[in-house]
């Protein structure tokens, strides 16, 4: 600020806001490019959040407007077993229009290509869907397939097996002509179709397939349409108790709105937190850049103090500057976020069962702008409050002398405000104080580790650098701890971005490798289920004929839980406190009996008992997670309903089960000598050494035993890889904002300290240093900085990946480090290029500038 501004100052006056705004405007004219640059650090964070907020608001509106097409009917009643005659008569009285559907997993056989595949069969009768439509090619196939032995086959299946309309598929004992390609069904997303492709057939031919009486688990759905006068939700509430007694559940358009909204609000909250991480990186850039900016302004502020400007007024002048530029940066970010919001539905389309609109959300824009201004001011306050401590005496001192403010009580107040802001924002997303606190602690720990690492590295560098080293190397290392260095800020921003991406790569690699290991060597890579007792020998013979091992053969019995100690479903309270137990009593458990433990389980509590000799109370073993969920302890009494026969048991042991291992795992295991005579089916695990062997084996099984379903883990691996790719793409898209913010912080940090670099560079030039030497010193500095930052990020990702593998996924920590190495190299190269690009102005300064003042 110029000295002629003293004409505007009255020593004995109150604060005049017009004068403060005018001074802030005048001072900003020389510094707008630098101010815009460091405020741009938050622009991408605001853009990410505005895009996510807009997506969330549009998502909510679209769920409300499209919920009817997601359900396809006004009321859906469903269960996993056939209803009795009394309930059937009641169901037949509901609605003005009615449809029925049976859906279950089964094998489909393509007659032309002789390929087989596990699919979701939907046998449909009636005019469902009443809202929306089944989208097919040709369009008429959606209705015409119900008129004969026709099928609608998922588009992905048609493409995979090169099938065409008019080809045939065999389901059970019946051959169906493909009437059309199924493009979309109510409530079906692209991701769901990849996991379980759908095949529609007419319900009237289901019995002829021979699949209903073979023990397959079949879901029964009843669809209803009512007239507009009917309050469907009230009707469903009145029916709830009777439906519950018959193990039936219902869904209406309103409940679908709530459930879908709840599911996708979790996605929206996750994306918001990812965007918030980008915003926090930008906040660090704001705080660091403001600190350097204030240091450069010490002399100007001291002159103003000499002319009678109060410390509080000087503080307000620069606060107005930051707030004004923050407002402009936030508006730019909000506009950019509106543009990005057009892309989000494309990125997330595979996860959404409906179309998302991309209209402008003014509420999201307003929230983004307000949030940007708050953050600009809040994170700039730490360096700005030091302005209050600048005295007129600073005119006689070095302009770059650090102003001590560690004991300033306002500094600790700002720290508390920042902490409160992070907790408050995370609570707005998570709606849970414990989760918000955990998220805040995780962020603080990551920032603290990176900050301490940076400080430690600077200290180590000071100790290690020796006089015998090359001058260029010594100078490059020295720049990492020189005044106005950017080591800490860049370590945090680059390191955190690298850690975030690298952790994602490690997790994807571990999950894929886990399935790959399960499908390799002698591990089972093919699972056959729904094998009936009279089919067991025939399936074993076919397995041996194809020279495939029988790795495991397990009987499975379907049972229900009737009593836990003295509690039954009828004695439970009606409130929500007993929801877990109520669901447990209505659930059908698939259990087995054996006298040994498998490699995926070990005893956590109690004693394993594998055999029993006719005891009246049978010892059983429970999965410890099931026991914890239902608050069951050792020696508790359980009564199971085994196909209508009550069996009294007690909990003899609790097992720790590795559910991630590919083999048959059970929540409840009975000893031998109890369930051998109960109705049961069998599961067989085997291993196919090659794809041709697997294909021939599946063809042989499906031709002779069409009810037997086969899970090919090779195919599962492919699908899992595709799913993880899609999920990681979404996360990479969002974390790209963090990376881009880190790059902007890098550029801004170098640009802000440009004037200090000019003095150092010119001094070296004056002492005889060449441009090539200065360029080499700069390149070495950013080489060290980029390498240390990205290496720290990779190490954090390794630690985080190990913790997640051990305590969350419970799988071995085995990852491919090659992608991390590539990411490390790219980060280092990018850091060097940006550093050199931003330092080009320094190299072009003539030595004469050392004699001039840069402030």
NORHU-V603050 format. One record per helix or strand. SS is the DSSP state (helix for helix, strand for strand). FROM is the first residue (numbers start at 1). TO is the last residue. Records with the same first field share a line. If there is no record, write none. Layout:
SS = FROM-TO  FROM-TO
//
This chain:
helix = 3-8  17-71  85-91  141-147  155-160  190-195  203-209  212-214  232-245  253-296  298-306  311-347  349-351  362-389  392-396  409-430  433-464  471-478  487-518  533-545  576-586  624-629  691-704  713-752  754-766  771-809  818-838  840-843  847-851
strand = 75-79  97-110  115-125  135-137  150-154  168-171  174-184  198-202  219-225  249-252  526-532  550-564  567-567  588-593  601-606  611-611  618-623  637-642  645-657  668-670  672-672  681-686  709-712
//
